[in-house]
Amino acid sequence: MESGGTRRQYWWLRWRTWKSFIRDYLEASSCHGMRYIVEPGLSLLERTSWSAMVTLSLCCCISGIAYAHLRWQEKPLIVSFSSSSLKVWQIPFPAITICPQTRIASDVFNVTEVYLRQRRNRSLVTEAEWHQLRALAHVCSTVMRPKNDYYGSTAADRPSSGPDQQQDQHPDGHHRQQRSHREPVVPLLVNMSIPQEELFSTCMWSFNFRPCRTLWARKVTENGICYSFNMLSHDELFTADQAFRERDLNPDEHSHAFKTLRASQLRSTGWTMENGYTAEEDLLSYPRRTASAGFKGGTIALLTTDVEDREYVCSGAQQGYRVTIHPPDEFPRLSEYHIRVPPMQAVSIIVKPRLLTSQKSLRQYPVAKRQCYFAGERNLRFFRVYNEQNCEFECLTNFTLADCGCVTFAMPRTNTTPVCGAEDVRCYRNAATKMMELGAAMMATDSVEVCECLPACTTVKYDVEISNDMLNLAQMLKSMIHKDPDQEYLEPMLLYVYFKDNKFLYTKRVAYISSNGELASFGGILALLAGMSLTSLAELVYFLAVRPFCHWLRSKYGPTGRSSATASHEIQVASSHRVVPVRPWIP
């Protein structure tokens, strides 16, 4: 009985002590309304009302703080306009890629005559002409690719016997890949294309005449042989194991002594998309940048094609050029994005840059939150530079290789990867459609992309406005005193590309709210609904932790240094309502 009574007395004492702490906190708290809960002069109804109001206020505070924190976690960043503008010389001039629809020089290969002769009797074409037709089947219109004829899908389709005849008698995928790998599609397209010096007549940059070979570099794209201005070189864009493709494309330029006289040999002077130009680079740096907007700060190119080179078997009904504007570190895909320019026209492409940057502090957030990659966070297999376009093209390459067992001539690959032949055109074109449909299905069900190609955290896009006018070549030739009879058979195209404004506003991906901002938001909610601050939280910690701990220390280790066991005998219960500590009587 004594033991039970002592235990009850002990817990009653502890309850009285904590009750005293809570009363002291409510009386001294800076939170509005708490002291009215224990105010001696108030009635029970008034105390109950104040208790309900204080409880409701604190619940609103807690829910508001939790909602603000959850919103910050779900959307930690926003995209906003910068407070200051950038000048056009602080970003690179856009890269320009031009692909002529007239791909073949008629004096090298008369595709119309050979194609019609082949359609009449396949045995009338030579082995060389057969390989040329197969190479053109990758880039020409559907006229060159009848539904059931892809130039060599079986051995019976070959025009004559040759060293590859025995290989073709085995139509399984393995032998087809070996045959396709040995077929030099890119060198054949280069040999049949119109020479650059005949295609480009006049070139200007920043209102200064320049040799066209120093400004425009030959590139291979899905549309065949094209020419690019202000694009990163092959060695800077692709990895080292892709060097063989550049040797196939420009076999003579790599042996040239003066690299600055060849656009394909120009190297970047330190520019990167994420960091921009260095402080040491001037306006002569590469990629090129212009000092001003307008006509005199851009590039001009006069392209001419001979009427005799015009044909409709490979080019199709649409003649002229395909032009695309893209960043210097991006591989152009004219089959997806391009501007069509007909011959006999002067076309002005007015460019307005659209730059998106990201705060360096956003690296602390996971990629899934910020939805972009900083430099070095994701590496590609074939590209040195990561961006969304390069990533998607590499993903398509991998998907095509898995689906067809080969890749197209324009796709990056290793030296041992088979190149798709003419009989595989339908397969790799269907592979692009399959990947698109698969991506749409995955996004609809799992919200996951096939390639997971997020944008780079620093990107630049170029919005364009187009203005064009007809070139009346006949009337101009009539007014000339010294006439060149060869000019009457030319079809020129005049291209102007320049910036619209000297300055532009850019957007920046920034943190939605910083740690200080979140703290201020929490403090604002507490101050508005409860009148509390950080000092109020310090009071709560003091009365719930510090003060009880100090009280325990005083009771356990008092001024006399006696133990708690001895001090417990000095506590006697005077009544059911009071606990009075007394000392024992000593006679």
C-alpha positions as CSV (number, residue, x, y, z in Angstrom):
1,M,0.0,0.0,0.0
2,E,2.8,2.4,0.9
3,S,4.6,1.6,-2.4
4,G,1.4,2.3,-4.4
5,G,0.7,5.5,-2.6
6,T,4.3,6.7,-3.0
7,R,4.1,6.0,-6.8
8,R,0.9,8.0,-7.1
9,Q,2.4,10.8,-5.1
10,Y,5.4,10.8,-7.4
11,W,3.3,11.1,-10.6
12,W,1.1,13.7,-9.0
13,L,4.1,15.7,-8.2
14,R,5.4,15.4,-11.8
15,W,2.0,16.5,-13.2
16,R,1.9,19.5,-10.9
17,T,5.4,20.4,-12.0
18,W,4.6,20.2,-15.8
19,K,1.3,22.0,-15.2
20,S,3.3,24.8,-13.6
21,F,5.6,24.9,-16.7
22,I,2.7,25.1,-19.1
23,R,0.9,27.8,-17.1
24,D,4.1,29.8,-17.0
25,Y,4.5,29.4,-20.8
26,L,1.0,30.5,-21.5
27,E,1.3,33.5,-19.3
28,A,4.7,34.6,-20.9
29,S,4.2,33.5,-24.5
30,S,4.3,36.1,-27.2
31,C,1.7,34.2,-29.3
32,H,-1.4,36.2,-29.4
33,G,-4.3,35.0,-27.2
34,M,-2.5,32.3,-25.2
35,R,-2.3,34.3,-21.9
36,Y,-6.1,34.7,-21.9
37,I,-6.4,30.9,-21.5
38,V,-5.0,31.1,-18.0
39,E,-6.1,34.6,-17.1
40,P,-7.4,34.4,-13.5
41,G,-10.2,37.0,-13.9
42,L,-11.8,35.4,-17.0
43,S,-14.8,33.0,-16.9
44,L,-14.7,29.5,-18.2
45,L,-16.6,30.4,-21.3
46,E,-14.0,33.1,-22.2
47,R,-11.1,30.8,-21.6
48,T,-12.7,28.2,-23.8
49,S,-13.3,30.6,-26.6
50,W,-9.7,31.9,-26.5
51,S,-8.5,28.2,-26.5
52,A,-10.5,27.5,-29.6
53,M,-9.3,30.6,-31.4
54,V,-5.7,29.9,-30.5
55,T,-6.0,26.2,-31.6
56,L,-7.6,27.2,-34.9
57,S,-5.0,29.8,-35.6
58,L,-2.1,27.3,-35.0
59,C,-3.8,24.7,-37.2
60,C,-4.1,27.3,-40.0
61,C,-0.4,28.1,-39.5
62,I,0.7,24.5,-39.7
63,S,-1.4,23.7,-42.8
64,G,-0.2,26.9,-44.5
65,I,3.4,26.2,-43.8
66,A,3.0,22.5,-44.9
67,Y,1.3,23.6,-48.2
68,A,4.0,26.2,-49.0
69,H,6.8,23.7,-48.3
70,L,5.1,21.0,-50.5
71,R,4.7,23.5,-53.3
72,W,8.3,24.5,-53.1
73,Q,9.3,20.8,-53.2
74,E,7.1,20.1,-56.3
75,K,8.1,23.2,-58.3
76,P,11.4,24.4,-56.9
77,L,12.2,26.6,-59.9
78,I,10.6,29.0,-62.4
79,V,11.5,30.6,-65.7
80,S,11.4,34.4,-65.7
81,F,12.7,37.3,-67.9
82,S,16.0,38.8,-67.0
83,S,16.2,42.3,-65.6
84,S,18.7,43.4,-68.2
85,S,19.2,42.7,-71.9
86,L,22.0,41.1,-73.8
87,K,23.8,42.4,-76.8
88,V,24.0,40.2,-79.9
89,W,27.8,40.0,-79.8
90,Q,27.5,38.1,-76.5
91,I,26.0,35.1,-78.3
92,P,27.2,33.3,-81.4
93,F,25.7,34.0,-84.8
94,P,23.4,31.2,-85.8
95,A,24.7,28.3,-87.8
96,I,23.1,28.0,-91.3
97,T,22.9,24.8,-93.2
98,I,21.8,24.7,-96.9
99,C,20.9,21.6,-98.8
100,P,20.4,22.1,-102.6
101,Q,17.6,20.0,-104.0
102,T,19.6,19.7,-107.2
103,R,22.1,17.2,-105.8
104,I,23.7,15.8,-108.9
105,A,26.0,17.3,-111.5
106,S,24.6,16.2,-114.9
107,D,28.0,16.0,-116.5
108,V,29.0,13.5,-113.8
109,F,25.9,11.4,-113.6
110,N,22.7,11.9,-115.7
111,V,20.3,10.3,-113.3
112,T,17.2,10.8,-115.5
113,E,18.7,8.9,-118.4
114,V,20.2,6.1,-116.3
115,Y,17.0,5.7,-114.3
116,L,14.8,5.4,-117.4
117,R,17.3,3.1,-119.0
118,Q,17.3,0.9,-115.9
119,R,13.5,0.8,-115.9
120,R,13.4,-0.4,-119.5
121,N,16.0,-3.1,-119.0
122,R,18.1,-3.6,-115.9
123,S,20.9,-5.3,-117.7
124,L,21.6,-2.0,-119.6
125,V,23.1,-0.2,-116.6
126,T,26.7,-0.8,-115.5
127,E,27.9,-1.9,-112.1
128,A,29.1,1.7,-111.3
129,E,25.7,3.2,-112.4
130,W,23.9,0.6,-110.3
131,H,25.8,1.6,-107.1
132,Q,25.2,5.2,-107.9
133,L,21.4,4.6,-108.1
134,R,21.5,2.7,-104.8
135,A,23.3,5.6,-103.1
136,L,20.8,8.1,-104.5
137,A,17.9,6.0,-103.3
138,H,18.7,7.2,-99.7
139,V,18.2,10.9,-100.5
140,C,16.0,11.1,-103.6
141,S,12.3,11.5,-103.9
142,T,9.8,8.6,-104.0
143,V,10.1,8.5,-107.8
144,M,13.5,6.9,-107.3
145,R,12.1,4.4,-104.8
146,P,9.3,2.4,-106.3
147,K,7.3,0.5,-103.8
148,N,8.7,-3.0,-104.6
149,D,12.1,-2.0,-106.0
150,Y,15.0,-0.9,-103.9
151,Y,17.9,-1.6,-106.3
152,G,19.3,-4.9,-105.3
153,S,17.2,-6.6,-102.7
154,T,17.8,-9.9,-104.4
155,A,20.5,-11.3,-106.5
156,A,18.3,-11.3,-109.6
157,D,18.1,-7.5,-109.4
158,R,21.9,-7.1,-110.0
159,P,22.7,-5.9,-113.5
160,S,25.8,-8.0,-113.9
161,S,28.1,-10.4,-112.1
162,G,30.8,-9.0,-109.9
163,P,32.9,-9.6,-106.8
164,D,29.8,-9.1,-104.6
165,Q,27.5,-11.4,-106.6
166,Q,28.2,-14.5,-104.4
167,Q,27.5,-12.5,-101.3
168,D,24.0,-11.4,-102.6
169,Q,22.9,-14.9,-103.2
170,H,22.4,-15.3,-99.5
171,P,19.6,-12.9,-98.7
172,D,19.9,-13.2,-94.9
173,G,20.5,-10.2,-92.7
174,H,24.1,-11.0,-91.9
175,H,25.3,-11.0,-95.5
176,R,23.2,-8.0,-96.3
177,Q,24.9,-6.1,-93.6
178,Q,28.3,-7.0,-94.9
179,R,27.4,-5.9,-98.4
180,S,25.9,-2.6,-97.1
181,H,28.9,-1.9,-95.0
182,R,31.2,-2.1,-98.0
183,E,29.0,0.2,-100.1
184,P,30.5,3.7,-99.9
185,V,27.3,5.9,-99.8
186,V,28.9,9.1,-98.7
187,P,31.9,9.1,-101.2
188,L,29.5,8.3,-104.0
189,L,27.2,11.2,-103.1
190,V,30.2,13.5,-102.8
191,N,31.5,12.5,-106.3
192,M,28.1,13.1,-107.9
193,S,27.3,16.4,-106.1
194,I,27.8,19.8,-107.7
195,P,31.2,21.2,-106.7
196,Q,31.2,23.9,-104.0
197,E,32.9,26.4,-106.2
198,E,30.2,26.1,-108.8
199,L,27.3,26.2,-106.3
200,F,28.5,29.2,-104.3
201,S,29.2,32.3,-106.4
202,T,29.6,35.1,-103.9
203,C,29.8,35.1,-100.1
204,M,30.0,37.9,-97.6
205,W,30.3,38.1,-93.8
206,S,29.8,41.4,-91.9
207,F,29.7,43.2,-95.2
208,N,33.1,41.9,-96.3
209,F,33.6,39.6,-99.3
210,R,35.2,36.3,-98.2
211,P,36.1,33.2,-100.2
212,C,33.1,30.9,-99.9
213,R,35.3,27.9,-98.9
214,T,36.4,29.8,-95.8
215,L,32.8,30.4,-94.7
216,W,30.9,27.3,-95.8
217,A,31.9,23.8,-94.9
218,R,30.6,20.6,-96.6
219,K,28.5,18.4,-94.3
220,V,26.6,15.2,-94.7
221,T,23.0,15.2,-93.4
222,E,19.9,13.0,-93.9
223,N,19.3,15.1,-97.1
224,G,22.7,14.2,-98.6
225,I,25.5,16.7,-99.2
226,C,24.9,20.1,-97.6
227,Y,26.9,23.1,-96.6
228,S,27.0,24.8,-93.2
229,F,28.1,28.2,-92.0
230,N,29.4,28.9,-88.5
231,M,29.0,25.3,-87.3
232,L,31.4,23.5,-85.0
233,S,33.9,21.4,-86.8
234,H,33.4,17.6,-87.0
235,D,36.2,16.9,-84.5
236,E,34.6,19.2,-81.9
237,L,31.0,18.0,-82.4
238,F,31.6,14.2,-82.6
239,T,33.8,11.9,-80.6
240,A,37.2,10.7,-81.8
241,D,36.0,7.4,-83.3
242,Q,33.9,9.4,-85.9
243,A,37.0,10.8,-87.7
244,F,36.6,8.3,-90.5
245,R,33.3,9.9,-91.6
246,E,35.0,13.3,-92.0
247,R,37.7,11.7,-94.1
248,D,35.1,10.2,-96.4
249,L,33.3,13.6,-96.7
250,N,36.3,15.9,-97.1
251,P,39.2,13.7,-98.2
252,D,41.4,16.6,-99.6
253,E,40.8,19.3,-97.0
254,H,42.6,17.6,-94.1
255,S,45.9,17.7,-96.0
256,H,45.6,21.4,-96.7
257,A,48.4,23.4,-95.1
258,F,46.4,26.5,-94.2
259,K,43.5,25.4,-92.0
260,T,42.1,29.0,-91.8
261,L,41.4,28.8,-95.5
262,R,39.0,25.9,-95.0
263,A,35.8,26.3,-93.0
264,S,35.8,22.6,-92.1
265,Q,39.1,23.0,-90.4
266,L,38.2,26.0,-88.2
267,R,38.2,25.3,-84.4
268,S,36.4,27.0,-81.6
269,T,38.5,29.5,-79.7
270,G,37.1,28.7,-76.3
271,W,33.3,29.2,-76.6
272,T,30.9,26.8,-75.0
273,M,27.1,27.0,-74.8
274,E,27.0,27.0,-71.0
275,N,29.9,29.5,-70.4
276,G,29.7,31.6,-73.5
277,Y,32.8,33.4,-74.8
278,T,35.8,33.9,-72.6
279,A,37.1,37.4,-71.7
280,E,40.1,36.9,-74.0
281,E,38.1,36.3,-77.2
282,D,37.4,39.2,-79.6
283,L,35.0,39.6,-82.5
284,L,37.3,37.4,-84.6
285,S,36.6,34.4,-82.4
286,Y,34.9,31.2,-83.6
287,P,32.0,30.5,-83.7
288,R,31.6,33.8,-85.3
289,R,29.6,36.6,-83.7
290,T,28.6,39.9,-85.1
291,A,29.0,43.4,-83.7
292,S,25.6,44.7,-84.8
293,A,22.3,43.6,-86.0
294,G,20.9,44.4,-89.4
295,F,22.0,43.8,-93.0
296,K,25.6,44.8,-92.6
297,G,26.2,42.5,-89.6
298,G,25.0,39.3,-91.2
299,T,26.0,36.9,-93.9
300,I,25.1,36.9,-97.6
301,A,25.4,34.0,-100.0
302,L,24.7,33.9,-103.7
303,L,24.0,30.4,-104.9
304,T,23.6,29.4,-108.5
305,T,22.7,26.2,-110.3
306,D,22.8,25.4,-113.9
307,V,19.6,24.8,-115.8
308,E,21.2,21.7,-117.3
309,D,21.6,20.2,-113.8
310,R,17.9,20.4,-113.1
311,E,16.1,17.1,-113.0
312,Y,12.9,15.7,-111.5
313,V,13.7,12.1,-110.9
314,C,15.8,12.6,-107.8
315,S,14.8,16.2,-106.8
316,G,11.1,15.6,-107.3
317,A,8.6,18.4,-108.2
318,Q,10.0,20.8,-105.6
319,Q,13.2,22.6,-106.7
320,G,15.4,25.0,-104.9
321,Y,17.0,24.7,-101.4
322,R,16.4,23.6,-97.9
323,V,17.7,26.0,-95.3
324,T,17.8,25.6,-91.5
325,I,18.9,27.9,-88.7
326,H,20.4,26.2,-85.7
327,P,22.9,26.6,-82.8
328,P,26.6,26.0,-83.8
329,D,26.8,22.9,-81.5
330,E,23.7,21.2,-82.9
331,F,23.6,18.6,-85.7
332,P,21.2,19.8,-88.3
333,R,18.3,17.6,-89.2
334,L,16.7,19.1,-92.3
335,S,14.4,16.2,-92.8
336,E,12.5,17.4,-89.7
337,Y,13.0,21.2,-89.6
338,H,13.8,23.4,-92.6
339,I,12.8,26.4,-94.6
340,R,12.1,25.9,-98.3
341,V,13.6,28.5,-100.7
342,P,12.7,28.3,-104.4
343,P,15.2,29.3,-107.1
344,M,15.2,32.7,-108.7
345,Q,14.5,34.4,-105.4
346,A,16.1,36.7,-102.9
347,V,15.3,35.5,-99.4
348,S,15.9,37.5,-96.1
349,I,15.9,35.4,-92.9
350,I,15.7,37.8,-90.0
351,V,16.8,36.2,-86.8
352,K,15.6,36.8,-83.2
353,P,17.6,34.8,-80.6
354,R,15.8,33.1,-77.7
355,L,18.3,32.3,-74.9
356,L,17.5,30.3,-71.8
357,T,20.0,30.2,-69.0
358,S,20.0,28.5,-65.6
359,Q,21.4,29.5,-62.2
360,K,24.5,27.6,-61.2
361,S,22.9,27.0,-57.8
362,L,20.3,24.8,-59.4
363,R,22.8,22.0,-59.6
364,Q,21.8,21.0,-56.1
365,Y,18.3,20.0,-57.4
366,P,17.8,16.6,-59.0
367,V,17.5,16.5,-62.7
368,A,13.8,15.4,-62.4
369,K,13.0,18.6,-60.6
370,R,14.9,21.1,-62.9
371,Q,14.2,19.2,-66.1
372,C,17.6,20.0,-67.7
373,Y,21.2,18.9,-67.8
374,F,24.2,20.9,-66.9
375,A,27.5,20.4,-68.8
376,G,29.1,17.1,-67.8
377,E,26.0,15.6,-66.2
378,R,25.1,13.4,-69.2
379,N,27.5,12.2,-71.9
380,L,26.5,10.9,-75.3
381,R,28.2,8.0,-77.1
382,F,28.9,9.8,-80.4
383,F,28.6,13.5,-79.6
384,R,31.0,15.6,-77.5
385,V,28.4,18.2,-76.9
386,Y,25.1,17.4,-75.2
387,N,21.9,19.1,-76.3
388,E,18.4,17.8,-76.9
389,Q,18.7,17.6,-80.6
390,N,22.0,15.6,-80.5
391,C,20.5,13.3,-77.9
392,E,17.4,12.5,-79.9
393,F,19.4,11.8,-83.0
394,E,21.7,9.4,-81.2
395,C,18.6,7.7,-79.6
396,L,17.2,7.3,-83.1
397,T,20.5,5.8,-84.3
398,N,20.4,3.2,-81.5
399,F,16.8,2.4,-82.2
400,T,17.4,2.0,-85.9
401,L,20.4,-0.3,-85.3
402,A,18.3,-2.5,-83.0
403,D,15.3,-2.6,-85.4
404,C,17.1,-2.9,-88.7
405,G,20.5,-4.2,-87.9
406,C,22.1,-1.1,-89.6
407,V,22.2,2.7,-89.5
408,T,21.8,5.3,-92.2
409,F,24.8,6.9,-93.9
410,A,24.2,10.2,-92.0
411,M,24.0,8.6,-88.5
412,P,27.0,8.5,-86.2
413,R,28.4,5.0,-85.9
414,T,31.6,3.0,-85.2
415,N,33.7,1.9,-88.1
416,T,32.3,-1.6,-87.8
417,T,28.6,-0.7,-87.7
418,P,26.9,-1.7,-90.9
419,V,25.4,1.0,-93.1
420,C,21.9,0.4,-94.4
421,G,21.7,-0.3,-98.1
422,A,19.0,0.8,-100.5
423,E,16.9,-2.3,-99.7
424,D,16.8,-1.1,-96.0
425,V,15.3,2.4,-96.8
426,R,11.8,1.3,-95.9
427,C,13.0,-0.3,-92.6
428,Y,14.9,2.7,-91.2
429,R,12.2,5.1,-92.3
430,N,9.6,2.9,-90.5
431,A,12.0,2.8,-87.4
432,A,11.6,6.5,-87.0
433,T,7.8,6.2,-87.0
434,K,7.9,3.3,-84.6
435,M,10.0,5.2,-82.1
436,M,7.7,8.2,-82.3
437,E,4.6,5.9,-81.7
438,L,6.4,4.1,-78.9
439,G,7.3,7.4,-77.2
440,A,3.7,8.6,-77.4
441,A,2.4,5.3,-75.9
442,M,4.9,5.5,-73.0
443,M,4.1,9.1,-72.3
444,A,0.3,8.3,-72.2
445,T,0.7,5.4,-69.8
446,D,3.9,5.9,-67.7
447,S,4.8,9.6,-68.4
448,V,8.3,8.3,-69.3
449,E,10.1,9.3,-72.5
450,V,11.8,6.8,-74.8
451,C,15.1,8.6,-75.0
452,E,14.8,10.8,-71.9
453,C,16.5,13.6,-73.8
454,L,16.0,16.7,-71.6
455,P,17.2,20.1,-72.8
456,A,20.5,21.5,-71.8
457,C,20.3,24.0,-68.9
458,T,21.7,26.7,-71.2
459,T,20.1,26.7,-74.7
460,V,19.7,29.2,-77.5
461,K,17.1,29.0,-80.2
462,Y,16.7,31.3,-83.2
463,D,13.2,32.5,-84.2
464,V,13.1,33.7,-87.8
465,E,11.0,36.0,-90.0
466,I,11.2,35.4,-93.7
467,S,10.9,37.9,-96.5
468,N,11.4,37.0,-100.2
469,D,11.2,38.6,-103.6
470,M,11.7,37.3,-107.1
471,L,14.9,37.8,-109.0
472,N,14.3,39.0,-112.6
473,L,17.5,37.7,-114.1
474,A,16.4,38.1,-117.7
475,Q,15.8,41.8,-117.4
476,M,19.0,42.4,-115.5
477,L,21.0,40.7,-118.2
478,K,19.4,42.8,-120.8
479,S,20.6,46.0,-119.1
480,M,24.2,44.8,-118.9
481,I,26.8,46.1,-121.3
482,H,29.1,43.2,-121.1
483,K,27.0,40.1,-121.1
484,D,28.2,36.6,-120.2
485,P,26.2,34.1,-122.2
486,D,26.7,31.4,-119.5
487,Q,24.7,33.5,-117.1
488,E,21.5,33.0,-119.1
489,Y,21.5,29.4,-118.1
490,L,21.9,30.0,-114.3
491,E,19.2,29.9,-111.6
492,P,20.5,32.1,-108.7
493,M,19.3,32.2,-105.1
494,L,20.3,35.1,-102.9
495,L,20.3,34.5,-99.2
496,Y,20.5,37.1,-96.4
497,V,20.7,36.2,-92.7
498,Y,21.0,38.8,-90.0
499,F,19.8,39.7,-86.5
500,K,16.7,41.8,-86.1
501,D,17.8,43.8,-83.0
502,N,21.1,44.8,-81.3
503,K,19.7,43.8,-77.9
504,F,17.3,41.1,-76.7
505,L,15.8,40.0,-73.5
506,Y,16.6,36.5,-72.4
507,T,14.9,34.1,-69.9
508,K,16.5,32.5,-66.9
509,R,15.7,29.4,-65.0
510,V,15.9,30.4,-61.3
511,A,14.9,28.9,-57.9
512,Y,11.3,29.4,-57.2
513,I,12.2,30.3,-53.6
514,S,15.5,30.2,-51.8
515,S,16.1,29.0,-48.2
516,N,15.8,32.6,-47.0
517,G,12.6,33.1,-48.9
518,E,11.1,29.9,-47.5
519,L,12.0,31.0,-44.0
520,A,10.5,34.5,-44.7
521,S,7.3,32.8,-46.0
522,F,7.0,30.6,-42.9
523,G,7.6,33.7,-40.7
524,G,5.0,35.7,-42.5
525,I,2.4,33.0,-42.0
526,L,3.2,32.7,-38.3
527,A,3.1,36.5,-37.8
528,L,-0.1,36.9,-39.7
529,L,-2.2,34.2,-38.1
530,A,-0.6,33.9,-34.7
531,G,1.6,36.9,-34.2
532,M,4.6,34.6,-33.6
533,S,8.2,34.9,-34.6
534,L,11.4,32.9,-34.1
535,T,11.6,34.3,-30.6
536,S,8.2,32.6,-29.9
537,L,9.6,29.3,-31.1
538,A,12.6,29.9,-28.8
539,E,10.2,30.4,-25.9
540,L,8.5,27.1,-26.7
541,V,11.8,25.3,-26.7
542,Y,12.8,26.9,-23.5
543,F,9.6,26.0,-21.6
544,L,9.4,22.5,-23.0
545,A,13.0,21.5,-22.8
546,V,15.5,23.9,-21.2
547,R,13.5,24.8,-18.1
548,P,12.4,21.3,-17.2
549,F,16.0,20.1,-17.7
550,C,17.3,22.9,-15.4
551,H,14.6,22.0,-12.8
552,W,15.7,18.4,-12.9
553,L,19.3,19.4,-12.4
554,R,18.4,21.5,-9.4
555,S,16.3,18.7,-7.9
556,K,19.0,16.1,-8.5
557,Y,22.1,18.1,-7.7
558,G,21.1,20.9,-5.3
559,P,23.4,23.4,-3.6
560,T,24.3,20.9,-0.8
561,G,25.4,18.3,-3.4
562,R,23.2,15.6,-2.0
563,S,21.8,12.8,-4.2
564,S,18.2,12.6,-5.3
565,A,17.6,9.6,-3.0
566,T,18.4,11.6,0.1
567,A,16.4,14.6,-1.1
568,S,13.3,12.4,-1.7
569,H,13.0,11.7,2.0
570,E,12.8,15.4,2.6
571,I,9.5,15.7,0.6
572,Q,6.3,15.1,2.5
573,V,2.8,15.3,1.4
574,A,0.9,17.9,3.4
575,S,-2.4,17.4,1.9
576,S,-4.1,16.3,-1.3
577,H,-3.6,19.7,-2.8
578,R,-0.2,20.9,-1.7
579,V,3.3,19.4,-1.6
580,V,5.5,21.1,1.1
581,P,9.2,20.2,1.3
582,V,10.4,20.2,5.0
583,R,13.5,19.2,6.8
584,P,13.4,16.4,9.5
585,W,13.5,17.5,13.1
586,I,16.9,17.0,14.8
587,P,16.9,17.1,18.6
